[in-house]
Amino acid sequence: MKVILAAKIFAVFIFGAIIFQIALASGMPWGEFAWGGSHPSTLPDAMRLASVFSAVLLLMFLVVVLTRAGLILPRWLALSKKLIWIVVGYCGLGIIANAISPSFWERVIWVPVLIICFVSGLIVAKAK
């Protein structure tokens, strides 16, 4: 039960991040909340493409966590037991990267989100 709850918590927060990245890629003027805050309005094309890549990567992470928790794709469970550690490591590095970001809003918004994703992902990763 704890693993399922952790996976669902991860899913909610990572889904929010996916929607945010899609919005950035679509031209929403939220650049100050991402990518170091170096583009306070709409991102330039290269950064918008990076947001597309980020959304796809986060979606793959979501699939890994839900698979590892036994909620989807049972045939991929063995692989997810290895890939989950990439997800957890990415979240851990994300905490550090956002904590040292020059963007106040990245620190305020994304550090807590990534802590939640890191802890919930770790719970799922350590499940038997």
C-alpha positions in Angstrom: 0.0 0.0 0.0 2.8 2.4 0.9 4.5 1.8 -2.5 1.3 2.4 -4.4 0.7 5.6 -2.5 4.3 6.7 -3.2 3.9 5.9 -6.9 0.7 7.9 -7.1 2.3 10.9 -5.3 5.2 10.8 -7.7 2.8 10.6 -10.6 0.8 13.7 -9.5 3.9 15.8 -9.1 5.8 14.6 -12.2 2.6 15.0 -14.3 2.5 18.6 -13.2 6.1 19.0 -14.3 5.3 17.4 -17.7 2.4 19.8 -18.2 4.6 22.7 -17.2 7.3 21.7 -19.7 4.6 21.3 -22.5 3.3 24.8 -21.6 6.8 26.2 -21.9 7.4 24.4 -25.2 4.0 25.8 -26.4 5.2 29.4 -25.8 3.8 30.2 -22.3 5.8 33.1 -20.9 7.0 31.2 -17.8 10.7 31.2 -18.6 11.6 32.7 -15.2 10.4 29.5 -13.6 12.7 27.2 -15.6 16.1 26.7 -17.1 17.8 28.9 -14.6 15.4 31.8 -15.1 17.6 33.2 -17.8 14.6 33.9 -20.1 12.0 35.7 -18.1 9.3 35.5 -20.7 8.7 33.0 -23.6 11.6 30.7 -24.2 13.7 30.9 -27.4 13.2 28.0 -29.8 16.2 26.0 -28.7 14.9 26.1 -25.1 11.4 25.3 -26.2 12.8 22.2 -27.9 14.7 21.3 -24.6 11.3 21.6 -22.8 9.8 19.1 -25.3 12.7 16.7 -24.6 12.3 17.2 -20.8 8.5 16.4 -21.0 9.3 13.2 -22.9 12.0 12.2 -20.4 9.7 12.9 -17.4 6.9 10.9 -19.1 9.4 8.0 -19.4 10.3 8.4 -15.7 6.6 8.3 -14.9 6.2 5.0 -16.8 9.2 3.5 -14.9 7.8 4.4 -11.5 4.3 3.1 -12.2 5.8 -0.1 -13.7 8.1 -0.6 -10.7 5.1 -0.1 -8.4 3.3 -2.8 -10.2 0.6 -0.5 -11.6 1.3 -0.9 -15.3 3.3 -2.9 -17.8 4.0 -6.1 -15.7 6.2 -7.5 -18.5 8.7 -4.6 -17.9 8.9 -5.1 -14.1 12.4 -6.6 -14.2 13.8 -3.7 -16.3 12.0 -1.1 -14.1 13.9 -2.4 -11.1 17.1 -1.1 -12.7 15.7 2.0 -14.4 14.1 3.3 -11.2 17.5 4.1 -9.9 18.1 6.5 -12.8 14.8 8.2 -11.9 15.8 8.5 -8.3 19.3 9.8 -9.2 17.9 12.3 -11.6 15.6 13.6 -9.0 18.5 13.9 -6.5 20.6 15.8 -9.0 17.6 18.0 -9.8 17.3 19.0 -6.1 20.9 20.1 -6.1 20.7 21.9 -9.5 17.5 23.8 -8.6 18.8 24.6 -5.1 21.8 26.5 -6.6 19.8 28.0 -9.5 20.0 31.8 -9.8 16.2 31.7 -10.3 14.3 32.4 -7.0 11.2 30.7 -8.5 13.0 27.6 -9.4 14.3 27.2 -5.9 10.9 27.9 -4.3 8.9 25.7 -6.7 11.0 23.0 -8.0 13.2 22.1 -5.0 10.1 21.0 -3.0 8.6 19.2 -6.0 11.9 17.3 -6.6 12.2 16.4 -2.9 8.8 14.9 -3.0 9.6 13.0 -6.3 13.0 11.9 -4.9 11.5 10.5 -1.6 8.4 8.9 -3.3 10.7 7.5 -6.1 13.1 6.1 -3.4 10.2 4.4 -1.6 9.1 2.7 -4.9 12.7 1.8 -5.7 13.3 0.1 -2.4 10.1 -2.0 -2.6 10.4 -5.7 -2.6 
